[in-house]
């Protein structure tokens, strides 16, 4: 267990330090390439898992620095994008720039940006684009100039979010209002679930937003996010010490394991259809972890990332 993360956490209690930091980018969704790749990955793997059509309403939990992933869904034919977040970060100028670049990428049928995990190249055509899902007729309709102009106008206006808008922000989101409960065909998140304190409430909310028969797709990162220098070093801290590491930060890492996420999803009435693990064999040994983590099985403790997809019956 390293001391420096505790020192950095303690510094957040110094008056003025958190105000000086302000709201910083969360990382990732600041570029169109990233958002294009994230949406393509989830879409292709969902289709392989059994999702048979482009969802009409896509809700993204924790879009963060931009609404690019939701915009990518709109450019593939989705009618509505719901941005579900705890604070409104994505600036208008960034969303506009990402929108313009995403339009170019889809018009060119650009290949997936880079190979990552999960590797879904085998599910793509030789040019690394999912033509069987995003055919020319579908994209001709979804990329119609008048439709693109209407979506761009909403972004340029700062996402006013009327009832029939292409894009709506819900901040803070939590459990949906009765009129919006059960309205999403798909709930998606990417490297978000590891940051949420109340995981049970999170999965209940995802289930509440989904229509019966709707899908969810969550990629979860179980690494230390560079805090300790060991990919699983965050699991060495007892709970009291981890509170010191977190300090006054509004969120950090919840240290919830994959099996706990799956159990919480199932308690919320969701059905897991696909579970993919990205495992590592290095890092801290079991005996070096805080006592409560030593009780978890190898499938949890070796898991650096997971993709979980399923449905609401």
Secondary structure, DSSP 4 states (H G I P E B T S, - for coil): --SHHHHHHHHTTSTTHHHHH-S---SSTTSHHHHHHHHHHHHHHHHHHT--S--SEEEEET-TT-SHHHHHHHHTT-SEEEEEESS----HHHHHHHHHHHHHHHHTTPPPSS--SS--GGGS-TTSS-TTTS-HHHHHHHT-HHHHHHHHHHHHTT----TT-SEEEEES-SSPPTTTTT-EEEEEEES-GGG-S-HHHHHHHHHHHEEEEEEEEEEEE-S-TTSSSSTTGGGGS-HHHHHHHHTT-S-------HHHHHHHHHHTTEEEEEEEEEE-S-SS-GGGS-HHHHTS-HHHHTEEEEEEEEEE-
